[in-house]
Amino acid sequence: MNLLSPTGPLGLAVMFLRTRVDRAGAAGRRGDLGASAIEWVVITAMLVLIAGGVFTILWNKIQATANGINTTPAAPGP
């Protein structure tokens, strides 16, 4: 499954953020800045969640790779 497809988790988040950004822009043009501020908070929260998820995935991959490194010293030769 492609992560950016509309049915994937990342694609769904991107579609949600695009909708929120469009609504926030429209609210600013209408002069409804209070709602716009709240929507920017929602957008920022979504971006923080996405960044946290990406960080967690990368951290787990780095940890798995680091744990796979053989650190025992080689036996001395004759």
N, C-alpha and C positions, 0 to 999 in steps of 0.2 A: 504494500500500500504506500502510495506517495504521501509524505507528510504534509505537503502543501495542497493536497486535494481537499475540496470542501468537506469531505467526510472524515478527514484525518484530524487529529487534535490540534496540530499547528495551523492547518488551513482554517479550522473553525475559529481559532483565536484571532487569526488575521482578519477574517471576515467580520468578526465582532468588533475589532478595533477600527476597521475601516468605517463601519456603521457609526461608531461613537465619534470618530473624528469628523465625519460628514455632519452629524447632528450638532456637534460643538461649533463647527464653522457656520452652520445655518443659524444657530442661536446667537452668535456674535453679530451676524449681519442684521438680525431682527432687533438687537439691543437687549436680549435676554441673557445678560452676562452671568447672573447667579446660577442658572442651570448649566451654563457653559463651564463654570468653574468646577461644579460637581462632576461633570462629565470628564473634565481633564484629570480629576482625581481618580476616577474609575479607569481611565486610559493608563495613567501612571501606575496604578496598582496592577493592572494586567501585565504591563511591561516588566514590572518587578517580579511578578510570578513567573513569567516566561524566562527572564534572566536567571532566576533561582533554579528553575528546572534545567536549563542548559548547564549551569554551573554544577549541579548535582550529577548530571550525566557525565560531564567531563571529569569531575573529581573521581567518580567510580571507575571510569576507564583508566585514569592515571594510576589509581591505587591498585587496580588489577594488574596493570603492566609492571608497576614497581614491585608488587608481591611476587611476580613471576621471575624476577632477576635472581640468579643464583649468586649468593654472597659467601658461600663457604670457600675458604682458601684451598687451592690445589695442594695435593701432597707433594713434598719436595722429591725431586728425582734422585736416582742413585749417584 
